[in-house]
Amino acid sequence: MAQILTWDIKYTPTEQPWSVVRCESRKTIEDYLTTGSVILLHPDRFGEHRLFFILVRMRMPQTAIAVIGGEHDLPELIDNVVPEGIEDYIRSKMVCEVGVENPRHDIAVAESFLRGCDSPKLLLIFDMDGTLVRSDGFTYEAMKLGFEQVYREEGIERSVPSYEELIPRLGLGKGSVYRHFLPETSHHREDDLRNLVRANIRELLESGEGDLFPGVETMLNGLLNHCGITMALVSNSPAGYFYSVVERFRLERFFKAILCLGDRPSKTKSDMIREMQERFNPLRTVMVGDRYIDIDSGKECGCYTIGCAYGFGLEGELDSADRVIERFDQIAFLIKE
């Protein structure tokens, strides 16, 4: 049976044969921590070591963590328990120990990375679509409806571009995807098509379409108030679309600065990354994105680059990234090279 670890919590088992370790520091927690542990925390201890306990839950999902007699904003990961409910909580969470490969080392590595290793100032710059936001579904539907209407009005007898034709062309900041799929005789309808798609996207977003990728909200919340880390959002999107998505998912709550190509129409993604670096003057910058433009732009600006394989990029597109992740929460477990 796994250990019950308490930190600044008064708890004595009644008739249950549970082993309780009264911890006096985070070091004691780390020494006794195993998969399946039940950790009971004073609210202040959780507040002081928030990121560490978030990483414990993400790396060791069978470990239960509860803040006793306090409230916090991560109920999907860390439980809230009233003092009189401790016994019932432990009974509901106790599991047999399941071995994992050195999880405490992974957590230490993750925290070191997120603290910027030896750097006191780390700037994390994120792309939006395909990195944080699963936008391909509503974006393709909006574009499909727009193309259908313009094709119909123009008497164009061709099939609407497929998902595979449209989505990989987005987010690269290269020319107009609309003009590419309009016959030359209908190029004058490009702005009409663009406005139709924007209106369709707004309507779909207002109806609740789209989602963040799994783990995004939890991980960004964990990083939000972490000492030494600043987060920024940079996208090649047009301004109308960008701010509609930001508003839909309330992304502004996570970032000290947000910027899109629509705000800087004569600039490139590299220019926007440099603008963020000049603004925050970090000792180290990490660029996170799902397309080659994110990786190439990051490298051009001296960033450590993380490619998101779950996004919208094509096979081999992220080969030059320093690291490639299959899930967003794996950002936490990268080792500085």
C-alpha positions in Angstrom: 0.0 0.0 0.0 1.4 3.4 -0.9 2.3 6.1 1.6 0.1 8.9 2.8 2.2 12.1 2.8 1.1 15.1 4.8 2.6 18.6 4.8 1.4 21.0 7.5 -1.8 19.0 7.9 -3.0 17.5 11.2 -4.2 14.0 10.4 -4.1 10.8 12.5 -5.6 7.6 11.0 -8.4 6.1 13.0 -8.6 2.3 12.7 -7.2 2.2 9.2 -3.8 0.5 8.8 -2.4 3.3 6.7 1.2 4.5 6.9 1.5 8.2 7.3 4.6 10.3 6.8 4.5 13.8 8.2 6.6 15.8 5.9 8.4 19.0 6.9 9.6 20.1 3.5 9.2 19.4 -0.2 12.4 17.4 0.0 10.7 14.9 2.3 7.8 14.7 -0.1 10.3 13.9 -2.9 12.0 11.3 -0.8 8.9 9.3 0.0 6.9 9.9 -3.2 5.8 6.8 -5.1 3.1 6.2 -7.7 -0.1 5.8 -5.8 0.9 8.0 -2.9 -1.8 10.2 -1.4 -0.5 13.7 -0.6 -2.4 16.0 1.8 -1.3 19.7 1.6 -1.9 22.9 3.5 -3.1 25.5 1.0 0.0 27.6 1.5 2.3 24.7 0.7 0.5 24.1 -2.5 0.7 27.8 -3.4 4.4 27.8 -2.8 5.2 24.7 -4.9 2.3 24.8 -7.4 4.2 23.8 -10.5 5.9 20.9 -8.7 2.6 19.3 -7.7 1.1 19.9 -11.1 4.0 18.0 -12.7 3.7 15.2 -10.1 0.0 14.7 -11.1 0.8 14.8 -14.8 3.7 12.4 -14.6 2.2 10.1 -11.9 -1.6 10.2 -12.6 -2.3 7.5 -9.9 -0.9 9.8 -7.2 -3.7 11.7 -5.5 -3.1 15.3 -4.3 -5.5 17.2 -2.1 -5.4 20.7 -0.7 -7.1 20.5 2.7 -9.3 23.3 3.8 -8.6 25.7 1.0 -9.6 26.6 -2.6 -7.6 26.7 -5.8 -8.2 27.0 -9.5 -7.1 23.5 -10.7 -9.8 21.1 -9.6 -9.3 18.9 -12.6 -5.8 18.0 -11.2 -5.7 18.8 -7.5 -8.6 18.0 -5.2 -10.2 20.3 -2.7 -11.0 18.4 0.6 -12.5 19.7 3.8 -10.7 18.5 7.0 -13.5 16.3 8.2 -13.5 14.5 4.8 -9.9 13.4 4.8 -10.6 9.8 5.9 -13.2 9.3 3.1 -10.9 10.9 0.6 -8.0 8.6 1.4 -10.3 5.5 1.3 -11.5 6.5 -2.2 -8.0 7.2 -3.5 -5.9 4.4 -2.1 -4.5 2.2 -4.9 -1.9 -0.5 -5.2 1.5 0.8 -6.2 2.3 0.7 -9.9 6.0 1.0 -10.9 7.1 3.7 -13.3 10.6 4.4 -14.5 12.2 6.9 -12.1 9.3 9.5 -12.1 10.9 11.7 -9.5 13.9 12.2 -11.8 11.5 13.2 -14.7 9.8 15.7 -12.4 13.1 17.2 -11.3 14.2 17.5 -15.0 10.9 19.0 -16.0 11.0 21.6 -13.2 14.6 22.5 -14.1 13.6 23.0 -17.7 10.7 25.2 -16.9 12.7 27.3 -14.6 15.0 28.0 -17.5 17.7 25.7 -16.1 20.3 28.1 -14.9 18.6 31.1 -16.4 16.3 33.2 -14.1 14.4 34.5 -17.1 12.8 32.2 -19.7 10.5 33.4 -22.5 8.1 30.8 -23.8 6.6 31.9 -27.2 3.7 29.8 -28.5 2.1 29.6 -31.9 -1.7 29.4 -31.7 -3.4 27.2 -34.3 -2.2 23.6 -34.3 -0.2 24.2 -31.1 -2.7 25.4 -28.5 -6.0 25.5 -30.5 -7.6 22.6 -32.4 -8.9 24.9 -35.0 -8.9 22.8 -38.1 -12.5 21.6 -37.8 -14.2 24.9 -37.6 -11.7 26.6 -40.0 -12.2 24.0 -42.7 -16.0 24.2 -42.3 -16.0 28.0 -42.6 -13.8 27.9 -45.7 -15.8 25.1 -47.3 -19.0 27.1 -46.8 -17.4 30.2 -48.2 -16.0 28.5 -51.3 -19.3 26.8 -52.0 -21.1 30.1 -52.0 -18.6 31.9 -54.2 -18.3 29.0 -56.6 -22.1 28.9 -56.8 -22.4 32.6 -57.4 -19.6 32.6 -60.0 -20.9 29.5 -61.8 -17.6 27.7 -61.1 -17.9 24.0 -61.8 -15.3 22.5 -59.7 -15.1 20.7 -56.3 -14.5 22.7 -53.2 -10.9 22.2 -52.0 -10.5 19.3 -49.6 -9.3 19.4 -46.0 -6.0 18.0 -47.2 -5.6 20.8 -49.7 -6.6 23.7 -47.5 -5.4 23.1 -43.9 -1.7 22.5 -44.6 -1.5 25.8 -46.5 -2.7 27.8 -43.4 -0.5 29.6 -41.0 2.5 29.9 -43.2 2.1 33.6 -44.0 2.7 32.9 -47.7 0.3 34.5 -50.2 -3.4 34.0 -50.3 -5.0 30.5 -50.0 -8.2 32.0 -51.4 -6.6 33.3 -54.6 -4.9 29.9 -55.1 -8.2 28.1 -55.3 -10.1 30.7 -57.3 -9.9 30.7 -61.2 -8.1 33.7 -62.5 -11.4 35.1 -63.9 -12.8 35.1 -60.3 -9.8 36.7 -58.5 -11.9 39.8 -58.0 -14.0 37.8 -55.5 -11.0 37.1 -53.2 -12.0 39.7 -50.6 -15.6 38.6 -50.7 -14.5 35.0 -50.0 -12.2 36.1 -47.2 -15.0 38.1 -45.6 -17.4 35.2 -45.9 -15.0 32.8 -44.2 -14.3 35.3 -41.4 -18.1 35.7 -40.8 -18.5 31.9 -40.8 -15.6 31.4 -38.3 -17.1 34.0 -36.0 -20.5 32.2 -36.1 -19.0 28.8 -35.5 -16.9 30.1 -32.6 -19.9 31.8 -31.1 -21.8 28.5 -31.3 -19.0 26.8 -29.3 -17.0 25.1 -32.0 -13.3 24.3 -31.6 -11.3 23.3 -28.5 -7.9 23.6 -26.9 -5.7 20.6 -27.3 -5.6 18.2 -24.3 -3.4 19.5 -21.5 -3.1 23.0 -22.8 -5.2 24.8 -20.2 -3.8 22.9 -17.3 -0.2 23.3 -18.4 -0.5 27.0 -19.1 -2.2 27.6 -15.8 0.7 25.8 -14.1 3.2 28.1 -15.8 1.2 31.3 -15.5 2.6 32.5 -12.1 5.8 30.6 -12.1 8.8 32.8 -11.1 11.2 33.5 -14.0 8.8 32.5 -16.8 7.1 34.8 -19.2 4.8 33.6 -21.9 3.8 35.2 -25.2 1.6 34.2 -28.1 2.6 34.9 -31.7 0.6 33.9 -34.8 0.7 34.3 -38.6 -3.1 34.8 -38.5 -5.0 37.9 -39.7 -6.1 40.1 -36.9 -9.9 39.5 -37.1 -9.5 35.8 -36.9 -6.7 35.9 -34.3 -8.6 38.0 -31.8 -11.8 36.1 -32.3 -10.0 32.8 -31.3 -8.2 34.6 -28.4 -11.6 35.8 -27.1 -13.3 32.4 -27.6 -10.7 30.6 -25.5 -9.8 33.5 -23.2 -6.1 33.0 -24.2 -5.2 36.5 -23.0 -5.3 35.3 -19.4 -2.2 33.2 -20.0 0.1 35.6 -21.9 2.0 38.8 -21.1 1.9 39.7 -24.8 0.0 38.5 -27.8 0.8 39.4 -31.4 -0.3 38.4 -34.9 0.7 39.0 -38.5 -2.4 41.1 -38.9 -0.9 43.6 -36.3 2.4 43.7 -38.3 1.4 43.2 -41.9 4.8 44.1 -43.3 6.7 41.8 -40.9 7.5 38.1 -40.6 7.2 35.6 -37.8 10.9 36.0 -37.1 10.3 39.8 -36.7 7.5 39.2 -34.2 9.7 36.8 -32.2 12.4 39.4 -32.1 9.9 42.0 -31.0 9.0 39.8 -28.0 12.6 39.2 -27.2 13.4 42.9 -27.3 10.3 43.6 -25.1 11.1 41.1 -22.4 14.9 40.8 -22.7 15.0 37.1 -21.7 18.2 35.1 -21.0 16.7 32.2 -23.0 13.8 31.9 -25.4 11.8 28.8 -26.4 9.6 28.8 -29.5 6.8 26.2 -29.6 4.9 25.5 -32.8 3.5 22.9 -35.2 4.8 24.2 -38.6 8.2 24.5 -40.1 7.7 28.3 -40.2 7.6 28.3 -36.3 10.8 26.2 -36.1 12.7 28.1 -38.8 11.7 31.5 -37.4 12.6 30.4 -33.9 16.1 29.2 -35.0 16.7 32.4 -36.9 16.1 34.2 -33.6 18.4 31.9 -31.5 15.5 30.1 -29.8 15.4 26.5 -28.5 12.6 25.0 -30.7 9.9 22.6 -29.8 7.8 21.0 -32.7 4.3 19.8 -32.0 3.7 16.6 -34.0 0.0 16.5 -33.0 -0.6 19.7 -35.0 -1.2 20.5 -38.7 2.3 20.0 -40.1 3.1 17.5 -42.8 5.4 14.5 -42.3 9.0 15.6 -41.9 8.1 19.2 -41.4 9.5 19.4 -37.9 12.7 17.5 -38.5 14.9 20.5 -37.7 13.3 21.2 -34.3 15.4 20.7 -31.2 12.7 18.5 -29.8 9.4 17.1 -31.1 6.5 16.3 -28.7 3.4 14.2 -29.3 1.3 15.8 -26.5 1.3 19.4 -25.3 2.1 18.4 -21.7 5.3 16.8 -22.8 6.8 20.3 -22.9 7.4 20.0 -19.2 9.6 16.9 -19.5 12.2 18.1 -22.0 15.8 18.0 -21.0 18.0 21.0 -21.9 20.5 20.0 -24.5 
